[in-house]
Amino acid sequence: MMACCADCGPRPISSYDGRVRANLMTAGRRLSWLAMLLLLFVICSGFCWRLVLSHEYTWLDSPDVVHLEVPRLQFQATQWRHGAFPLWDPHQWCGQPFLGEIVGAANPVNWPFFLAQPKSGKISIRALHWYFVYIHFLGALFAYVLCRDLERSRAASVAGAVVFAFSGFFGRNDWPEIMSGVLWIPLVFLFLLRVLRGYRPALSAALCGLSLGAAWLSGHHEVPIYLSFTVAAIWLYHIVTERDARMRLLRLGALALAIAILTSGLQTVPGYEYAKLAMRWVGIDHPIGWHDTVPYAVDASLSYHPASLPGLFVPWFSADAEVYLGVAAVSLALLAVVAQWKQRMVRLFAAVALFALLFALGSYNVFHGMLYAVLPLFGKARVPGRILCLLDFAATPLVAYGLDGLLGRRGERATHRLALALAAGGGAIFLLALCLKATREFELNGNVAFAALVALLLPCLLLAWQRRAVGSRFLIGAVIGLILAEYGMVTGIFHLRSGPNQGIYFAKLTAYKDIVEFLKKQPDLVRMDFEETFNLGDLEGIDSLGGFGAGVTTNLLDMDWPQPRAQDVLGVTYRVSRAPNWPGQTLVFQGSNGFNVYRNPGAFPHVWTVHRTVSANSPAEVRMAIANPASDLHAVAPMHDPPPALETCAAPDEARMTGRAANSLTVETRMACRGMLVISDTWYPGWKAAIDGHAAPILKAYGALRGVVVDAGAHTVTLRYRPASAILGGSMTLAGVLATMVVGLSAYRRRNDSRRQAGLPEPRSAGPPV
């Protein structure tokens, strides 16, 4: 009887039962994680319904996106299809270092998108629409992970993710390189804050540096510059104020900095090489070089105006959408600051938000000018308004803190006071709009009216929840719904594809179809001079003399490329324009959109040979020699560099291009005597030549073109682009990733050793640490 009763009593959990329970808990956490992934994806897709569920809208209808970004994405996708990395772009400006131009080729976020494209044809518009969703989904995911790591609830983390993905700067920006830089900000701060909390400090510092380096790989330098200085300021502040941990933080900071520099190498090293050899347009009437300072007047003209500050919660004008957070998000963020100021993280994010807002004012804030004058690289970021991305980011965790604080303070006076303040604010907005309308100085904007409505609905919702008329789940859903509704109201990023005054730029993606078909049917290599500031060359795979971008190599600009004789040497075979730009050009095709194709009869072939050179003391003398009508440029090549030893002969040479890809070129030659093969592509370091498999130097002919000295007889000349800067930069990036892995493995082993010494069981994987 006693034994029977003993059997009926509680018994210890067996090791088998413990393993089953642990596995069930792990599976539950993983399912929860997958459910949140699905929820974020549904929210992002639903918010972008105009792009993925409709054929009437697009985000591809702004001048920079159509003229520049879509062609760049198309060129990269084409190179990936051919199994090549887009190191060199042969289609713009007679060839430019694509990786060095800092245009997103090194961005790992884009690589899965390129790999998912079909093996032939162009990137579809639908694929580009999903690309937009993909970028914002990653941003929402990273923001969600940050909020969960800060011990915010799932609901509050979702609210923060929505704010980050669709508010202000990130939500309204349409530059892929800039968006790709912004989406790494939550991960950079996630690991930075782990370091400050002492959670796996070495691994967290390494991952912070890795994430910051990834931001530099994004393809645009401004956001990474602002992010790097902000992270450095936070790190420096804690090193100065935390005396007991000063040396530890210094070591961890050095580790993070080293890994960030290494990881960024694939972009920063080729970018630095290009910056020294190119001229950049910055918004003044002439381009500047690397050692030239961007005039502060440029920063002043691109500063955020103080009069636009109300755009934080009321989008008075469309331009204010760059800072727009909305009534609901601003209210929750202010609630977090007021009610939870004692929390260290709240103070930190409030400081980041204030710093970003002040420095976005640029010339209106004296401290911005001080940093411009003192800090290296700070002056290279010429658009102060782009630091607003840090304001929108800082609002992400503050909204999560505010919502969690609201849910945890039911019945408290803070909620009642917030409701009253919102009601008063909403009424004030609406009355102000009415007063301005009455004076006929302002037309009542639907955005303003909706903001006033939200400011009136939100207090009603809070009071209903406070009095238990609605539950917490209803409050959460309603708050997130209001945030989405506010952001959906400012839909300037989504454009109608057709209609009166709609799709103006979007139509250019197909407007030149007949001209492209004509040019691609030509038997010889085509190089066009296109009248439009539109990178049709990258979009269609056709060589173009000019292009739309931020910079061009200095040697090409020194040739005075707009002049007729310079364009002859550069092999410009056709002019695509409404009318010829100089006498002698003949009409060969009439396009359907008012643009025609004119043949340039004096254009040189893509490859030719010369047996004489003439020395020039400067690039200016080379330019004068090219412009001189008495110069026989077919037979004589002016050179600024020391001329090679060539031979003259009466018999003609033969040179024929037999193979060409973005990063390589093959020419078959039959030389009557020793001469120089000239290729009408831009000379740039990193190109390697081989004659019948033996290395040969590449000379700078005509000041900007490639020349290879070839002996008499039949030879095969091969040129390949293998830049040392890309090899070094890629090695640095790989080293940064491997160093992070080594630090992580070391931290994992130390953790397991500590658990064994303490007699604890081996930890089991529980999915993502959120």
C-alpha positions in Angstrom: 0.0 0.0 0.0 2.8 2.3 0.9 4.6 1.4 -2.3 1.5 2.1 -4.3 1.1 5.5 -2.7 4.7 6.3 -3.3 4.3 5.5 -7.0 1.3 7.8 -7.2 3.2 10.8 -5.8 5.3 13.2 -7.8 8.5 11.8 -9.3 11.6 13.5 -10.5 11.8 14.3 -14.2 14.0 11.8 -16.0 16.8 12.9 -18.3 14.7 11.6 -21.3 11.8 13.7 -20.2 14.0 16.7 -19.8 15.4 16.3 -23.3 11.9 16.0 -24.7 10.7 19.2 -22.9 13.8 21.1 -24.0 13.3 20.0 -27.6 9.6 21.1 -27.4 10.6 24.5 -26.1 13.2 24.9 -28.8 10.7 23.9 -31.5 8.2 26.4 -30.0 10.7 29.2 -30.1 11.6 28.4 -33.7 8.0 28.3 -34.7 7.5 31.7 -33.0 10.4 33.1 -34.8 9.1 31.8 -38.2 5.7 33.2 -37.4 7.2 36.7 -36.8 9.2 36.4 -40.0 6.0 35.7 -41.9 4.2 38.5 -40.1 6.9 41.1 -41.0 6.9 39.8 -44.6 3.1 40.1 -44.8 3.2 43.6 -43.4 5.9 44.8 -45.8 4.1 43.2 -48.8 0.8 44.6 -47.7 2.2 48.1 -47.3 3.7 47.9 -50.8 0.5 46.4 -52.3 0.6 49.0 -55.1 3.8 47.4 -56.3 3.2 43.6 -55.8 -0.6 43.4 -56.1 -1.3 46.0 -58.7 0.1 46.8 -62.2 -0.8 50.5 -62.0 2.0 51.8 -59.8 5.8 51.7 -59.6 8.6 53.2 -57.5 10.7 53.5 -60.7 9.6 57.0 -61.8 12.1 59.5 -60.5 15.0 60.8 -62.6 17.9 59.3 -60.6 16.2 55.9 -60.3 15.4 55.6 -64.0 18.5 57.3 -65.5 21.0 55.7 -63.1 19.8 53.0 -60.7 17.8 50.7 -62.9 20.6 50.6 -65.6 23.1 49.8 -62.9 21.1 47.0 -61.5 20.6 45.7 -65.1 24.3 45.8 -65.8 25.1 43.9 -62.6 22.5 41.3 -63.2 23.8 40.7 -66.7 27.3 40.2 -65.4 26.2 37.8 -62.8 24.3 35.8 -65.4 27.6 35.4 -67.4 29.4 34.2 -64.3 31.4 37.4 -63.9 31.7 39.9 -61.1 31.0 43.5 -62.3 34.4 44.9 -61.9 34.5 47.0 -65.0 31.7 48.8 -66.9 32.6 49.0 -70.6 29.3 50.8 -71.5 29.7 54.2 -69.9 32.3 56.8 -70.6 34.4 54.5 -72.8 34.8 52.2 -69.8 34.9 52.9 -66.1 35.8 50.9 -63.0 32.3 49.9 -61.9 33.5 48.6 -58.5 35.6 51.7 -57.9 32.7 54.1 -58.7 31.0 52.9 -55.4 27.7 52.0 -57.0 26.7 48.8 -55.1 28.7 46.1 -56.9 30.2 45.0 -53.5 26.8 45.0 -51.7 26.1 41.4 -50.5 22.4 42.3 -50.0 22.0 42.5 -53.8 23.7 39.3 -54.7 20.8 37.0 -53.9 18.6 39.3 -56.0 20.9 39.0 -59.0 21.2 35.2 -58.6 17.4 34.9 -58.6 17.1 36.6 -62.0 16.5 34.5 -65.2 19.4 33.5 -67.3 18.5 35.8 -70.2 16.6 39.0 -70.8 16.2 42.1 -68.7 15.2 42.4 -65.0 11.4 42.5 -65.0 9.6 45.4 -63.5 7.8 43.0 -61.1 11.2 41.8 -59.9 12.3 45.3 -59.3 9.1 45.9 -57.3 9.8 42.8 -55.2 13.4 44.1 -54.8 12.0 47.2 -53.1 9.9 45.0 -50.7 13.0 42.8 -50.1 15.1 45.8 -49.0 12.4 47.1 -46.6 11.7 43.6 -45.3 15.4 43.2 -44.3 15.2 46.6 -42.6 12.1 45.6 -40.7 13.7 42.3 -39.7 16.9 43.9 -38.4 14.9 46.5 -36.5 12.7 43.8 -35.0 15.8 41.8 -33.9 17.2 44.9 -32.2 14.0 45.6 -30.3 13.8 42.0 -29.1 17.4 42.1 -28.0 16.5 45.2 -25.9 13.9 43.0 -24.2 10.9 44.6 -25.8 7.7 42.6 -26.3 7.0 41.0 -29.7 4.1 43.5 -30.3 6.3 46.5 -29.5 9.1 45.1 -31.6 6.8 44.8 -34.6 5.7 48.4 -34.1 9.3 49.5 -34.0 10.1 47.5 -37.1 7.2 49.2 -39.0 8.4 52.6 -38.0 11.9 51.9 -39.2 10.9 50.3 -42.5 8.3 52.8 -43.6 8.9 56.1 -41.9 10.8 59.1 -43.1 14.1 58.6 -44.7 14.3 54.9 -45.2 10.6 54.6 -46.1 10.7 57.4 -48.7 14.2 56.9 -50.2 14.4 55.4 -53.7 18.2 55.0 -54.1 19.1 51.3 -53.6 22.6 52.1 -52.5 21.4 54.5 -49.8 18.6 52.1 -48.7 21.2 49.3 -48.4 23.4 51.4 -46.2 20.5 52.4 -43.9 19.2 48.9 -43.3 22.4 47.9 -41.5 22.0 50.5 -38.8 19.9 48.4 -36.4 22.5 45.5 -36.5 25.4 47.9 -35.9 23.6 49.3 -32.8 22.4 45.8 -31.6 26.0 44.6 -31.3 27.3 47.9 -30.0 24.8 47.9 -27.2 25.7 44.3 -26.4 29.3 45.4 -25.9 28.2 48.2 -23.6 26.0 45.7 -21.6 28.9 43.3 -21.4 27.2 40.5 -23.3 29.8 38.4 -25.1 31.8 41.6 -25.5 34.5 40.3 -27.9 32.1 38.6 -30.3 29.7 41.5 -30.1 32.5 44.0 -30.9 33.5 41.9 -33.9 29.9 41.7 -35.2 29.5 45.4 -34.7 32.5 46.0 -36.9 31.3 43.4 -39.4 27.9 45.1 -39.7 29.5 48.6 -40.0 31.8 47.3 -42.7 28.8 45.8 -44.5 27.2 49.3 -44.5 30.3 50.6 -46.3 29.8 47.9 -48.9 26.4 49.2 -49.7 27.5 51.5 -52.5 27.1 55.0 -51.2 29.4 56.7 -48.7 27.2 59.3 -47.0 25.1 57.1 -44.6 28.2 55.0 -43.6 30.1 58.2 -42.8 27.4 59.5 -40.6 26.9 56.1 -39.0 30.6 55.6 -38.3 31.0 59.0 -36.6 27.9 58.4 -34.5 29.1 54.9 -33.4 32.6 56.4 -32.7 31.1 59.2 -30.6 29.0 56.7 -28.5 32.1 54.5 -28.0 34.3 57.5 -27.1 31.7 58.7 -24.6 31.6 55.4 -22.7 35.4 55.1 -22.8 35.7 58.5 -21.1 32.9 58.1 -18.6 33.4 54.4 -17.6 36.8 54.6 -15.9 36.7 51.0 -14.6 36.1 49.6 -18.0 38.2 52.0 -20.0 40.9 49.6 -21.2 38.4 46.9 -21.9 36.4 49.2 -24.1 39.5 50.5 -25.8 40.5 47.0 -26.8 37.0 46.1 -27.9 36.7 49.4 -29.9 40.0 48.6 -31.6 38.7 45.2 -32.5 35.5 46.6 -33.9 37.4 49.3 -35.9 39.8 46.8 -37.3 37.1 44.4 -38.5 35.0 47.3 -39.9 38.0 48.5 -41.9 38.8 45.0 -43.1 35.2 44.2 -44.0 34.7 47.4 -46.0 37.8 46.8 -48.1 36.1 45.3 -51.1 34.5 48.7 -51.6 36.7 51.3 -49.9 40.0 50.3 -51.5 38.9 50.3 -55.1 36.8 53.4 -54.3 39.8 55.2 -52.9 41.8 54.3 -56.0 39.1 55.7 -58.3 38.6 58.8 -56.2 42.3 59.8 -56.7 42.1 59.2 -60.5 38.7 60.8 -61.2 36.7 64.0 -61.0 33.4 64.2 -59.1 30.4 66.5 -59.6 29.2 67.8 -56.3 26.6 70.4 -57.2 28.8 73.3 -58.5 29.6 74.3 -62.0 32.7 72.2 -62.3 33.9 68.8 -61.0 36.5 68.5 -58.3 39.2 66.0 -57.4 39.9 63.9 -54.3 42.1 66.5 -52.7 39.7 69.3 -53.4 37.3 70.4 -50.6 33.6 70.3 -51.3 32.5 73.9 -50.8 30.4 74.4 -47.7 27.9 76.3 -49.8 26.9 72.9 -51.2 26.2 71.5 -47.7 24.3 74.7 -46.9 22.1 74.3 -49.9 21.3 70.7 -49.0 20.7 71.3 -45.3 17.3 70.5 -43.8 15.4 73.8 -43.2 14.2 74.5 -39.6 10.8 75.6 -40.9 10.3 71.9 -42.0 10.6 70.6 -38.5 6.8 70.2 -38.1 7.1 67.7 -40.8 8.1 65.2 -38.0 4.4 64.6 -37.4 2.6 66.7 -40.1 3.7 66.3 -43.7 2.9 69.8 -44.8 4.8 69.4 -48.0 6.0 66.3 -49.9 9.6 67.1 -49.2 9.0 66.8 -45.4 8.3 63.1 -45.9 12.1 62.6 -45.4 11.7 63.3 -41.7 8.0 62.2 -41.3 7.4 59.9 -38.3 3.7 60.5 -37.8 1.6 61.5 -34.8 1.4 58.0 -33.3 5.1 57.2 -33.6 6.2 60.6 -32.2 3.7 60.3 -29.3 5.0 56.8 -28.3 8.6 58.0 -28.6 7.9 61.1 -26.4 6.1 58.9 -23.9 9.2 56.7 -23.7 11.4 59.7 -23.2 9.2 61.2 -20.5 8.1 58.2 -18.6 11.3 56.0 -18.9 14.0 58.6 -18.9 15.9 56.7 -16.2 16.5 53.8 -18.5 19.9 54.0 -20.1 18.9 52.9 -23.5 16.1 55.4 -23.7 18.5 58.2 -23.0 21.0 56.9 -25.6 18.4 56.7 -28.4 17.0 60.1 -27.5 20.5 61.5 -27.7 21.0 59.9 -31.1 17.7 61.3 -32.4 18.6 64.8 -31.1 22.1 64.6 -32.6 20.7 63.5 -36.0 18.0 66.2 -36.0 20.5 69.0 -35.2 23.1 68.0 -37.7 20.5 67.5 -40.4 20.1 71.3 -40.2 23.6 71.6 -41.5 24.5 75.3 -42.0 21.7 76.3 -39.6 23.7 74.6 -36.8 27.1 75.9 -36.0 28.4 72.5 -34.8 27.9 71.0 -38.2 30.3 73.5 -39.7 32.8 72.8 -37.0 32.8 69.1 -37.8 33.0 69.9 -41.5 36.1 71.9 -40.9 37.9 69.5 -38.5 36.9 65.9 -39.1 38.4 64.1 -42.1 35.8 62.6 -44.5 33.0 64.5 -42.9 33.1 67.1 -45.6 32.8 64.3 -48.3 29.2 63.7 -47.1 27.7 66.8 -48.8 24.0 66.2 -48.0 23.5 66.9 -44.2 19.8 66.0 -44.6 20.7 62.3 -45.1 21.7 62.0 -41.4 17.9 62.0 -40.8 18.2 58.2 -41.3 19.6 58.1 -37.7 16.6 60.1 -36.4 14.2 57.6 -37.9 16.3 54.7 -36.6 16.4 56.1 -33.1 12.6 56.4 -33.1 12.4 52.6 -33.7 13.4 51.4 -30.2 11.8 54.5 -28.6 8.4 53.6 -30.1 8.9 50.0 -28.8 9.7 51.3 -25.3 6.8 53.7 -25.4 4.3 51.0 -26.4 5.6 48.6 -23.8 5.5 51.3 -21.2 1.9 52.2 -22.2 0.8 48.5 -21.9 2.5 48.3 -18.5 0.9 51.4 -17.0 -2.8 50.9 -17.4 -4.8 53.3 -15.3 -1.9 55.6 -14.6 -2.1 59.4 -15.0 0.6 59.4 -17.7 -1.8 57.7 -20.1 -4.5 60.2 -19.3 -2.2 63.1 -19.7 -0.8 61.8 -23.0 -4.4 61.4 -24.3 -5.2 65.0 -23.4 -2.0 66.3 -25.0 -2.8 64.4 -28.2 -6.3 65.7 -28.3 -5.1 69.2 -27.8 -2.4 68.8 -30.4 -4.8 67.3 -33.0 -7.3 70.2 -32.5 -4.5 72.7 -32.8 -3.3 71.2 -36.0 -6.7 71.2 -37.5 -7.5 74.7 -36.4 -4.2 76.0 -37.7 -4.9 74.5 -41.1 -8.4 76.0 -41.1 -7.0 79.5 -40.2 -4.4 79.3 -42.9 -7.0 78.2 -45.4 -9.3 81.1 -44.3 -6.4 83.6 -45.2 -6.1 81.9 -48.6 -2.4 81.5 -48.0 -2.7 77.8 -47.6 -4.7 75.1 -49.2 -6.0 72.5 -46.8 -3.9 69.5 -47.4 -5.4 66.0 -47.0 -2.2 64.9 -45.2 -2.7 67.7 -42.6 -6.3 66.8 -42.1 -5.5 63.1 -41.7 -2.7 63.9 -39.2 -5.3 65.9 -37.1 -7.7 63.0 -37.3 -5.0 60.6 -36.0 -4.2 63.0 -33.2 -7.9 62.9 -32.3 -8.4 59.1 -32.7 -5.3 58.1 -30.7 -6.4 59.8 -27.4 -9.9 58.2 -27.8 -8.2 54.8 -28.2 -6.0 55.4 -25.2 -8.8 56.5 -22.9 -10.9 53.5 -24.0 -8.1 51.1 -23.2 -7.4 52.9 -19.9 -11.1 52.4 -18.9 -10.9 48.7 -20.0 -13.4 49.3 -22.8 -10.9 47.6 -25.1 -8.2 45.0 -24.5 -4.5 45.1 -24.9 -4.5 43.2 -28.2 -7.0 45.6 -29.7 -4.8 48.5 -28.5 -1.7 46.9 -30.1 -3.4 46.2 -33.4 -5.0 49.7 -33.5 -1.7 51.5 -32.7 0.2 49.6 -35.4 -2.7 50.1 -37.8 -2.6 53.9 -37.2 1.1 54.0 -37.8 0.7 52.1 -41.1 -2.2 54.3 -42.1 -0.1 57.5 -41.5 2.8 56.2 -43.5 0.5 54.9 -46.2 -0.9 58.5 -46.5 2.4 59.8 -47.7 2.8 57.7 -50.8 5.2 59.8 -52.8 7.4 56.9 -53.4 4.7 55.1 -55.4 3.9 56.6 -58.8 1.2 55.8 -61.3 2.8 54.2 -64.3 0.6 55.9 -66.9 -1.8 58.8 -67.2 -1.5 62.6 -67.5 1.8 63.8 -66.1 2.4 60.2 -64.8 5.1 57.7 -65.6 7.2 60.4 -67.3 10.6 58.9 -66.3 9.3 55.3 -66.1 8.4 55.4 -69.8 12.1 56.0 -70.7 12.9 52.4 -69.9 11.2 51.3 -73.1 11.1 54.6 -75.1 14.2 53.8 -77.2 13.4 50.2 -78.1 13.5 50.7 -81.8 16.7 52.6 -81.7 18.3 49.9 -79.6 17.2 47.2 -82.0 18.8 49.2 -84.9 22.1 49.7 -83.1 22.4 46.0 -82.0 22.0 44.9 -85.6 25.1 46.7 -86.7 28.0 44.4 -87.7 30.7 46.3 -85.9 31.0 47.4 -82.3 28.8 50.5 -81.6 29.7 53.4 -79.4 27.1 56.1 -79.3 27.0 59.7 -78.1 23.6 59.9 -76.4 21.9 63.3 -76.0 19.9 62.3 -72.9 21.4 62.1 -69.4 20.2 58.5 -69.2 22.5 55.4 -68.9 21.0 53.6 -71.9 24.3 51.9 -72.4 24.1 50.0 -69.1 20.4 49.3 -69.6 20.9 47.8 -73.1 24.5 46.7 -73.2 25.6 49.3 -75.7 28.8 51.3 -75.4 28.2 55.0 -74.8 30.6 57.9 -74.7 28.9 59.8 -71.9 26.7 58.7 -68.9 24.9 59.9 -65.9 26.9 59.5 -62.7 28.9 61.3 -60.0 32.3 61.1 -61.5 34.6 60.3 -64.5 38.3 59.4 -64.7 40.4 62.6 -65.1 42.3 61.4 -68.1 39.1 61.1 -70.2 38.0 64.6 -69.2 41.4 65.9 -70.1 40.8 64.8 -73.7 38.0 67.4 -74.1 35.7 64.6 -75.1 32.8 66.8 -76.5 35.0 67.9 -79.4 34.6 66.2 -82.8 38.2 65.0 -83.3 38.2 63.6 -79.7 35.1 61.7 -80.4 36.6 60.3 -83.6 39.5 58.9 -81.6 37.2 57.5 -79.0 35.4 55.6 -81.7 32.0 57.3 -81.4 30.2 55.7 -84.4 26.7 57.1 -83.8 25.0 60.1 -82.4 21.5 59.5 -80.9 19.7 62.8 -80.6 16.9 64.9 -82.1 19.4 66.6 -84.4 23.1 66.2 -85.4 25.5 68.2 -83.3 28.0 69.0 -86.0 28.2 68.9 -89.9 29.0 65.7 -91.6 26.9 63.4 -89.6 24.4 61.5 -91.7 20.9 60.3 -90.7 20.6 56.5 -90.8 17.6 55.8 -88.7 14.5 57.7 -87.4 13.2 56.7 -84.1 9.5 56.7 -83.1 10.0 59.1 -80.1 11.6 62.0 -81.9 15.2 60.7 -81.4 17.2 59.8 -84.5 20.5 58.0 -85.2 23.2 59.8 -87.0 26.4 58.2 -88.3 29.7 59.8 -87.5 31.8 59.1 -90.7 35.2 60.0 -89.1 34.9 57.5 -86.2 38.0 55.4 -85.6 37.6 51.6 -85.3 37.7 50.1 -81.8 41.2 48.8 -82.4 43.9 50.1 -84.7 47.7 50.3 -84.9 50.2 53.2 -85.1 53.9 53.3 -85.7 54.7 56.8 -84.6 54.2 58.8 -81.4 54.6 62.4 -80.5 55.6 63.5 -77.0 53.6 66.0 -75.0 54.7 67.8 -71.8 51.2 67.8 -70.3 47.7 66.5 -70.7 46.8 70.0 -72.2 49.4 69.5 -75.0 47.9 66.1 -75.7 44.5 67.7 -76.0 45.8 70.4 -78.3 47.5 67.7 -80.5 44.2 65.9 -80.8 42.3 69.1 -81.6 44.9 70.1 -84.2 43.4 69.4 -87.7 46.9 69.0 -89.1 47.6 66.0 -86.9 47.2 62.6 -88.6 45.7 60.8 -85.6 45.3 57.6 -87.5 49.1 57.3 -87.8 50.5 59.3 -84.9 49.6 58.9 -81.2 50.3 61.9 -78.9 51.5 60.7 -75.5 52.3 62.4 -72.2 54.1 59.3 -70.9 57.6 58.4 -72.3 57.0 57.1 -75.9 57.9 53.5 -76.8 60.4 52.4 -79.4 58.4 51.7 -82.6 59.3 50.9 -86.2 57.9 52.3 -89.4 57.1 50.1 -92.4 55.2 50.5 -95.7 53.1 47.3 -95.4 49.8 47.6 -93.6 48.9 46.0 -90.3 45.9 44.0 -89.5 44.0 44.2 -86.1 40.7 42.5 -85.4 38.9 42.2 -82.1 37.8 38.6 -81.7 36.4 38.5 -78.2 35.1 41.0 -75.7 33.5 40.9 -72.3 33.1 43.4 -69.5 36.4 42.4 -67.9 38.4 41.2 -70.9 39.3 41.8 -74.5 41.0 39.7 -77.2 42.6 41.1 -80.4 44.2 39.2 -83.3 47.0 41.2 -84.9 49.3 40.8 -87.9 52.0 43.4 -87.7 54.2 44.3 -90.6 56.8 45.6 -88.1 56.9 46.7 -84.5 54.0 49.0 -83.7 51.5 49.9 -81.0 48.0 48.4 -80.9 45.5 51.0 -79.6 42.2 50.1 -78.0 39.7 53.0 -77.7 38.8 52.2 -74.1 39.8 54.2 -71.1 43.2 53.5 -69.7 43.0 52.6 -66.0 45.3 50.7 -63.6 44.4 47.1 -63.1 44.2 46.1 -66.8 46.8 43.4 -67.6 48.0 42.7 -71.2 49.5 39.5 -72.6 50.9 38.8 -76.0 50.7 35.2 -76.9 50.5 34.4 -73.2 53.4 36.6 -72.2 52.8 39.7 -70.0 53.2 43.1 -71.7 52.8 46.6 -70.4 49.8 48.8 -71.2 50.7 52.3 -72.2 48.5 55.5 -72.1 48.0 56.4 -75.7 46.3 59.7 -76.8 46.3 60.6 -73.1 43.5 58.3 -72.0 43.4 55.1 -74.2 45.2 51.8 -73.9 48.2 51.0 -76.0 50.2 47.7 -76.3 53.5 47.5 -78.2 53.4 44.4 -80.5 56.3 43.0 -82.5 56.1 42.0 -86.2 54.1 38.9 -87.1 50.9 37.3 -86.1 50.0 37.6 -82.4 47.1 37.3 -80.0 46.8 40.2 -77.6 44.6 39.6 -74.5 43.6 42.2 -72.0 42.1 41.4 -68.7 40.9 43.6 -65.8 42.5 42.2 -62.6 42.8 45.3 -60.4 45.1 45.0 -57.4 42.8 47.2 -55.5 39.9 44.8 -55.9 42.1 41.8 -55.0 43.4 43.6 -51.9 40.0 44.9 -50.9 38.4 41.5 -51.4 41.1 39.9 -49.3 40.5 42.4 -46.6 36.7 41.7 -46.6 37.3 38.0 -46.5 39.8 38.5 -43.6 37.2 40.6 -41.7 34.6 37.8 -42.1 37.1 35.1 -41.1 38.3 37.2 -38.1 34.8 37.5 -36.9 34.3 33.8 -37.2 37.5 33.1 -35.3 36.4 35.5 -32.5 32.9 33.8 -32.4 34.5 30.3 -32.3 36.8 31.4 -29.5 33.9 32.9 -27.5 31.9 29.7 -28.0 34.7 27.5 -26.7 35.3 29.7 -23.7 31.6 29.6 -22.9 31.5 25.8 -23.1 34.6 25.5 -20.9 33.0 27.8 -18.3 29.9 25.6 -18.3 31.9 22.4 -17.9 33.8 23.9 -15.0 30.6 24.9 -13.4 29.1 21.4 -13.9 26.3 22.7 -16.2 25.0 20.7 -19.2 26.0 21.6 -22.8 23.7 24.3 -24.2 21.3 23.4 -27.0 20.6 25.6 -29.9 17.4 27.6 -29.4 17.2 29.5 -32.7 17.8 33.2 -33.1 18.6 35.0 -29.8 15.4 37.0 -29.8 
